[in-house]
Amino acid sequence: MKQSAIVRLGGLRAVTSFVMNIAGALIAILLLPAVLLYPSASGHRPDVAVRDEAGIYHEQTLRRGLEEQNYDREVRIAVLSVPGAGISNIDEETVKYAGDGAQGSSWLKGSDVDSLVDGTVLFVVAPESHWVRCYAAKDLQLSADKRTAIENAAGSHYAQGDWDGGTVAMGRQLATYIGSGDGSSTMMWVAGAILAFMAGSGWLAFYIWRGMTARRRAQGAYRDMMRIVYTYDLTELQAGTLPEGSRQSRDVGSDYRRFRDEYDTVSQQWKDFGEPRGAQWFGRGVLAQATRLAERTASLADLDAAVNSGAVTRTDTLPNSLGVLLCEEAANSLRARWDTSDPRVCG
């Protein structure tokens, strides 16, 4: 009966585990480029509203500059330019314009500049009267010192008549307090993504290495075990060729008894190990089990070599005709075992 593809790949459980491990590692690896290429994933773009009563802004340029900033929360930046010279109270002028008409009515909840809608920051410029103000909703918790720093950020630009650049500079300074400008939000995302990248890359490399190494070690040990299985009768015959009571017979006999006991133990371990296939090689504990099998099989091969080496030395000392007879008998026994035995340890 033809086996299904899932069975040939190691079974549903092994395949599912393999796919989950590979997919998890790849997701962790791809998180870093995702954060670097799409910074908006680690912050919020501001909602920008412009009311240019003084006619000093290039609105599209100003919007692009302000929208490039990322904030760690949803923020609305309202920009207002106030015309006229000799303004003595910028707060009153701000309320007049911000509360007049559909464009500005949603900026304030009340009738003063301290009643901004939650999440709103208002940049006010009166170019002819040389006023610059930054107002912020109470939920943003911007102190007077921080608002002053935001206002000062525009000074050098406004002095040169660069109204767009000055207002964008205010937005950048704002971002240092509630957004990505100080690196607090984005850097946390990037640092986390770097750690995830390192963990994902390390796990993927280790996971692939573990499975491939387990398969390679087990297959190498299996070939060694097959050589021992096919020459078992020869080893037994060689051990029996030595005359009883001799020192060499005692030494070889001791090695042979250890070999036979170890052979039974290792054979049982191979049966317990089974025949992993496909994704099963990547399972937990398979590498350790394959390594132990390789070590025990190598030890068994050393015992096998010791028995045969001792017996061959003894055979070489016998008269030529007797040595030839023993060699022919060993060859016939090995040939018979090769023809009749199942070339597998398991089963």
C-alpha positions as a Python dict, from the first residue, in 0.01 Angstrom:
ca = {
    (1, 'M'): (0, 0, 0),
    (2, 'K'): (140, 336, -102),
    (3, 'Q'): (214, 567, 192),
    (4, 'S'): (79, 921, 198),
    (5, 'A'): (313, 1216, 160),
    (6, 'I'): (262, 1312, 527),
    (7, 'V'): (369, 966, 643),
    (8, 'R'): (674, 971, 416),
    (9, 'L'): (770, 1310, 561),
    (10, 'G'): (755, 1178, 916),
    (11, 'G'): (391, 1199, 1017),
    (12, 'L'): (149, 1481, 1089),
    (13, 'R'): (287, 1564, 1434),
    (14, 'A'): (650, 1585, 1318),
    (15, 'V'): (563, 1787, 1008),
    (16, 'T'): (347, 2029, 1208),
    (17, 'S'): (626, 2083, 1460),
    (18, 'F'): (878, 2135, 1179),
    (19, 'V'): (660, 2391, 1000),
    (20, 'M'): (586, 2581, 1323),
    (21, 'N'): (954, 2601, 1417),
    (22, 'I'): (1061, 2722, 1073),
    (23, 'A'): (771, 2968, 1042),
    (24, 'G'): (829, 3107, 1392),
    (25, 'A'): (1198, 3162, 1320),
    (26, 'L'): (1125, 3334, 987),
    (27, 'I'): (866, 3563, 1144),
    (28, 'A'): (1117, 3666, 1412),
    (29, 'I'): (1381, 3730, 1144),
    (30, 'L'): (1149, 3934, 922),
    (31, 'L'): (1032, 4153, 1209),
    (32, 'L'): (1349, 4363, 1193),
    (33, 'P'): (1325, 4463, 823),
    (34, 'A'): (953, 4523, 875),
    (35, 'V'): (1021, 4772, 1156),
    (36, 'L'): (1301, 4942, 962),
    (37, 'L'): (1114, 4964, 631),
    (38, 'Y'): (775, 5053, 779),
    (39, 'P'): (836, 5283, 1075),
    (40, 'S'): (467, 5362, 1093),
    (41, 'A'): (424, 5016, 1238),
    (42, 'S'): (602, 5141, 1550),
    (43, 'G'): (419, 5473, 1584),
    (44, 'H'): (139, 5700, 1465),
    (45, 'R'): (139, 5955, 1188),
    (46, 'P'): (-11, 6287, 1299),
    (47, 'D'): (-337, 6422, 1163),
    (48, 'V'): (-240, 6768, 1030),
    (49, 'A'): (-480, 7062, 993),
    (50, 'V'): (-361, 7397, 856),
    (51, 'R'): (-537, 7734, 874),
    (52, 'D'): (-313, 7986, 703),
    (53, 'E'): (-482, 8320, 770),
    (54, 'A'): (-156, 8515, 720),
    (55, 'G'): (-73, 8344, 389),
    (56, 'I'): (281, 8243, 485),
    (57, 'Y'): (277, 7868, 430),
    (58, 'H'): (314, 7632, 137),
    (59, 'E'): (50, 7399, 270),
    (60, 'Q'): (152, 7079, 88),
    (61, 'T'): (517, 7120, 184),
    (62, 'L'): (420, 7190, 545),
    (63, 'R'): (189, 6889, 562),
    (64, 'R'): (452, 6652, 422),
    (65, 'G'): (711, 6776, 670),
    (66, 'L'): (483, 6733, 970),
    (67, 'E'): (342, 6399, 859),
    (68, 'E'): (692, 6251, 836),
    (69, 'Q'): (711, 6244, 1216),
    (70, 'N'): (606, 5941, 1418),
    (71, 'Y'): (440, 5965, 1756),
    (72, 'D'): (377, 5703, 2020),
    (73, 'R'): (10, 5797, 2030),
    (74, 'E'): (-254, 5950, 1806),
    (75, 'V'): (-182, 6320, 1773),
    (76, 'R'): (-353, 6600, 1584),
    (77, 'I'): (-131, 6894, 1490),
    (78, 'A'): (-321, 7214, 1411),
    (79, 'V'): (-124, 7499, 1252),
    (80, 'L'): (-260, 7854, 1261),
    (81, 'S'): (-105, 8171, 1121),
    (82, 'V'): (-253, 8496, 1250),
    (83, 'P'): (-230, 8817, 1041),
    (84, 'G'): (-185, 9169, 1171),
    (85, 'A'): (74, 9380, 1348),
    (86, 'G'): (64, 9505, 1705),
    (87, 'I'): (-112, 9203, 1853),
    (88, 'S'): (-76, 9231, 2230),
    (89, 'N'): (-258, 8916, 2342),
    (90, 'I'): (-190, 8616, 2119),
    (91, 'D'): (-412, 8393, 2332),
    (92, 'E'): (-720, 8598, 2252),
    (93, 'E'): (-636, 8609, 1882),
    (94, 'T'): (-583, 8236, 1883),
    (95, 'V'): (-924, 8172, 2039),
    (96, 'K'): (-1085, 8410, 1790),
    (97, 'Y'): (-946, 8229, 1487),
    (98, 'A'): (-948, 7875, 1627),
    (99, 'G'): (-1310, 7908, 1735),
    (100, 'D'): (-1429, 8085, 1421),
    (101, 'G'): (-1552, 7873, 1131),
    (102, 'A'): (-1573, 7504, 1056),
    (103, 'Q'): (-1197, 7457, 1014),
    (104, 'G'): (-1107, 7564, 1364),
    (105, 'S'): (-1415, 7492, 1567),
    (106, 'S'): (-1312, 7135, 1647),
    (107, 'W'): (-976, 7238, 1794),
    (108, 'L'): (-1121, 7377, 2116),
    (109, 'K'): (-1371, 7233, 2360),
    (110, 'G'): (-1429, 7568, 2532),
    (111, 'S'): (-1354, 7937, 2495),
    (112, 'D'): (-987, 7947, 2595),
    (113, 'V'): (-658, 7806, 2469),
    (114, 'D'): (-640, 7563, 2761),
    (115, 'S'): (-946, 7376, 2634),
    (116, 'L'): (-794, 7203, 2334),
    (117, 'V'): (-952, 6875, 2225),
    (118, 'D'): (-768, 6571, 2363),
    (119, 'G'): (-465, 6472, 2159),
    (120, 'T'): (-439, 6814, 1990),
    (121, 'V'): (-130, 7035, 1962),
    (122, 'L'): (-173, 7386, 1823),
    (123, 'F'): (116, 7578, 1664),
    (124, 'V'): (36, 7949, 1632),
    (125, 'V'): (246, 8204, 1441),
    (126, 'A'): (178, 8577, 1408),
    (127, 'P'): (457, 8682, 1168),
    (128, 'E'): (394, 9057, 1173),
    (129, 'S'): (363, 9071, 1550),
    (130, 'H'): (650, 8825, 1612),
    (131, 'W'): (448, 8578, 1816),
    (132, 'V'): (512, 8204, 1829),
    (133, 'R'): (307, 7981, 2053),
    (134, 'C'): (264, 7609, 2118),
    (135, 'Y'): (-54, 7498, 2293),
    (136, 'A'): (-122, 7137, 2393),
    (137, 'A'): (-419, 6946, 2524),
    (138, 'K'): (-394, 6851, 2889),
    (139, 'D'): (-386, 6477, 2818),
    (140, 'L'): (-53, 6519, 2638),
    (141, 'Q'): (106, 6650, 2958),
    (142, 'L'): (348, 6894, 2795),
    (143, 'S'): (498, 7121, 3060),
    (144, 'A'): (562, 7493, 3004),
    (145, 'D'): (934, 7425, 2962),
    (146, 'K'): (869, 7170, 2688),
    (147, 'R'): (629, 7403, 2507),
    (148, 'T'): (890, 7679, 2523),
    (149, 'A'): (1153, 7444, 2378),
    (150, 'I'): (916, 7361, 2093),
    (151, 'E'): (866, 7732, 2022),
    (152, 'N'): (1239, 7799, 2030),
    (153, 'A'): (1303, 7522, 1776),
    (154, 'A'): (1147, 7741, 1508),
    (155, 'G'): (1347, 8056, 1588),
    (156, 'S'): (1635, 8029, 1339),
    (157, 'H'): (1400, 7927, 1057),
    (158, 'Y'): (1148, 8205, 1121),
    (159, 'A'): (1430, 8460, 1139),
    (160, 'Q'): (1512, 8374, 776),
    (161, 'G'): (1150, 8374, 665),
    (162, 'D'): (1138, 7994, 641),
    (163, 'W'): (790, 7949, 784),
    (164, 'D'): (742, 7593, 663),
    (165, 'G'): (1082, 7481, 794),
    (166, 'G'): (1028, 7650, 1130),
    (167, 'T'): (692, 7484, 1188),
    (168, 'V'): (829, 7145, 1081),
    (169, 'A'): (1113, 7198, 1332),
    (170, 'M'): (848, 7251, 1600),
    (171, 'G'): (694, 6919, 1500),
    (172, 'R'): (1030, 6744, 1531),
    (173, 'Q'): (1084, 6891, 1877),
    (174, 'L'): (734, 6780, 1975),
    (175, 'A'): (824, 6428, 1865),
    (176, 'T'): (1112, 6421, 2113),
    (177, 'Y'): (856, 6445, 2393),
    (178, 'I'): (563, 6233, 2279),
    (179, 'G'): (693, 6038, 1986),
    (180, 'S'): (981, 5877, 1807),
    (181, 'G'): (1205, 6179, 1803),
    (182, 'D'): (1379, 6085, 2130),
    (183, 'G'): (1404, 5727, 2012),
    (184, 'S'): (1205, 5598, 2309),
    (185, 'S'): (928, 5437, 2107),
    (186, 'T'): (1104, 5348, 1784),
    (187, 'M'): (1422, 5239, 1959),
    (188, 'M'): (1222, 5003, 2177),
    (189, 'W'): (1068, 4852, 1865),
    (190, 'V'): (1403, 4831, 1688),
    (191, 'A'): (1577, 4684, 1994),
    (192, 'G'): (1303, 4425, 2027),
    (193, 'A'): (1320, 4349, 1655),
    (194, 'I'): (1699, 4307, 1674),
    (195, 'L'): (1665, 4065, 1965),
    (196, 'A'): (1394, 3876, 1776),
    (197, 'F'): (1616, 3868, 1464),
    (198, 'M'): (1908, 3728, 1661),
    (199, 'A'): (1691, 3472, 1839),
    (200, 'G'): (1516, 3371, 1516),
    (201, 'S'): (1841, 3341, 1319),
    (202, 'G'): (2011, 3148, 1597),
    (203, 'W'): (1721, 2911, 1643),
    (204, 'L'): (1680, 2852, 1268),
    (205, 'A'): (2051, 2772, 1227),
    (206, 'F'): (2052, 2547, 1534),
    (207, 'Y'): (1728, 2373, 1436),
    (208, 'I'): (1850, 2291, 1084),
    (209, 'W'): (2193, 2187, 1217),
    (210, 'R'): (2034, 1965, 1481),
    (211, 'G'): (1822, 1773, 1233),
    (212, 'M'): (2091, 1737, 967),
    (213, 'T'): (2355, 1635, 1222),
    (214, 'A'): (2126, 1376, 1380),
    (215, 'R'): (2057, 1225, 1038),
    (216, 'R'): (2424, 1221, 939),
    (217, 'R'): (2542, 1066, 1267),
    (218, 'A'): (2270, 803, 1270),
    (219, 'Q'): (2334, 703, 908),
    (220, 'G'): (2710, 678, 967),
    (221, 'A'): (2656, 468, 1279),
    (222, 'Y'): (2401, 253, 1094),
    (223, 'R'): (2658, 165, 826),
    (224, 'D'): (2905, 68, 1097),
    (225, 'M'): (2639, -143, 1267),
    (226, 'M'): (2561, -321, 941),
    (227, 'R'): (2925, -420, 900),
    (228, 'I'): (2921, -563, 1251),
    (229, 'V'): (2594, -750, 1185),
    (230, 'Y'): (2722, -901, 860),
    (231, 'T'): (3050, -1015, 1020),
    (232, 'Y'): (2897, -1140, 1345),
    (233, 'D'): (2936, -1507, 1251),
    (234, 'L'): (3295, -1447, 1146),
    (235, 'T'): (3370, -1285, 1480),
    (236, 'E'): (3208, -1575, 1663),
    (237, 'L'): (3401, -1828, 1453),
    (238, 'Q'): (3729, -1643, 1503),
    (239, 'A'): (3680, -1644, 1878),
    (240, 'G'): (3617, -2019, 1869),
    (241, 'T'): (3936, -2106, 1680),
    (242, 'L'): (4163, -2049, 1976),
    (243, 'P'): (4275, -2348, 2181),
    (244, 'E'): (4114, -2363, 2521),
    (245, 'G'): (4327, -2280, 2822),
    (246, 'S'): (4573, -2060, 2639),
    (247, 'R'): (4639, -1703, 2755),
    (248, 'Q'): (4537, -1569, 2417),
    (249, 'S'): (4215, -1767, 2434),
    (250, 'R'): (4133, -1615, 2771),
    (251, 'D'): (4204, -1260, 2649),
    (252, 'V'): (4008, -1300, 2325),
    (253, 'G'): (3731, -1487, 2508),
    (254, 'S'): (3695, -1199, 2752),
    (255, 'D'): (3672, -949, 2465),
    (256, 'Y'): (3424, -1171, 2285),
    (257, 'R'): (3193, -1199, 2588),
    (258, 'R'): (3197, -820, 2625),
    (259, 'F'): (3135, -789, 2251),
    (260, 'R'): (2838, -1026, 2265),
    (261, 'D'): (2679, -846, 2562),
    (262, 'E'): (2735, -509, 2402),
    (263, 'Y'): (2600, -636, 2071),
    (264, 'D'): (2270, -735, 2234),
    (265, 'T'): (2243, -399, 2411),
    (266, 'V'): (2325, -190, 2105),
    (267, 'S'): (2094, -394, 1884),
    (268, 'Q'): (1808, -326, 2124),
    (269, 'Q'): (1891, 45, 2124),
    (270, 'W'): (1874, 50, 1747),
    (271, 'K'): (1534, -117, 1760),
    (272, 'D'): (1416, 143, 2012),
    (273, 'F'): (1554, 421, 1791),
    (274, 'G'): (1349, 297, 1499),
    (275, 'E'): (1376, 446, 1154),
    (276, 'P'): (1322, 825, 1168),
    (277, 'R'): (1229, 988, 843),
    (278, 'G'): (1176, 1339, 712),
    (279, 'A'): (1079, 1589, 980),
    (280, 'Q'): (1131, 1336, 1259),
    (281, 'W'): (1507, 1397, 1241),
    (282, 'F'): (1446, 1750, 1370),
    (283, 'G'): (1255, 1639, 1679),
    (284, 'R'): (1373, 1711, 2030),
    (285, 'G'): (1609, 1448, 2166),
    (286, 'V'): (1677, 1277, 1833),
    (287, 'L'): (2026, 1425, 1803),
    (288, 'A'): (2119, 1316, 2156),
    (289, 'Q'): (1987, 966, 2092),
    (290, 'A'): (2170, 943, 1758),
    (291, 'T'): (2491, 1062, 1924),
    (292, 'R'): (2465, 798, 2196),
    (293, 'L'): (2397, 531, 1935),
    (294, 'A'): (2699, 643, 1732),
    (295, 'E'): (2921, 625, 2040),
    (296, 'R'): (2793, 282, 2146),
    (297, 'T'): (2824, 150, 1793),
    (298, 'A'): (3181, 280, 1767),
    (299, 'S'): (3263, 109, 2099),
    (300, 'L'): (3108, -212, 1969),
    (301, 'A'): (3315, -186, 1651),
    (302, 'D'): (3630, -151, 1861),
    (303, 'L'): (3542, -469, 2053),
    (304, 'D'): (3470, -648, 1727),
    (305, 'A'): (3809, -541, 1592),
    (306, 'A'): (3982, -651, 1912),
    (307, 'V'): (3829, -1001, 1893),
    (308, 'N'): (3915, -1044, 1526),
    (309, 'S'): (4263, -900, 1567),
    (310, 'G'): (4345, -1139, 1852),
    (311, 'A'): (4205, -1437, 1668),
    (312, 'V'): (4380, -1350, 1340),
    (313, 'T'): (4712, -1327, 1523),
    (314, 'R'): (4654, -1674, 1656),
    (315, 'T'): (4554, -1807, 1312),
    (316, 'D'): (4872, -1666, 1159),
    (317, 'T'): (5079, -1876, 1402),
    (318, 'L'): (4907, -2202, 1302),
    (319, 'P'): (5041, -2436, 1032),
    (320, 'N'): (4958, -2306, 687),
    (321, 'S'): (4707, -2578, 596),
    (322, 'L'): (4512, -2536, 919),
    (323, 'G'): (4511, -2156, 880),
    (324, 'V'): (4376, -2185, 526),
    (325, 'L'): (4107, -2426, 644),
    (326, 'L'): (3992, -2189, 916),
    (327, 'C'): (3986, -1896, 676),
    (328, 'E'): (3777, -2091, 425),
    (329, 'E'): (3533, -2198, 697),
    (330, 'A'): (3496, -1837, 814),
    (331, 'A'): (3440, -1719, 458),
    (332, 'N'): (3170, -1978, 395),
    (333, 'S'): (2992, -1885, 718),
    (334, 'L'): (3002, -1515, 633),
    (335, 'R'): (2875, -1583, 280),
    (336, 'A'): (2583, -1785, 414),
    (337, 'R'): (2492, -1511, 664),
    (338, 'W'): (2511, -1243, 396),
    (339, 'D'): (2272, -1439, 173),
    (340, 'T'): (2013, -1516, 438),
    (341, 'S'): (2009, -1230, 683),
    (342, 'D'): (1792, -922, 664),
    (343, 'P'): (2025, -623, 599),
    (344, 'R'): (1873, -420, 881),
    (345, 'V'): (1918, -404, 1254),
    (346, 'C'): (1554, -324, 1317),
    (347, 'G'): (1265, -543, 1228),
}
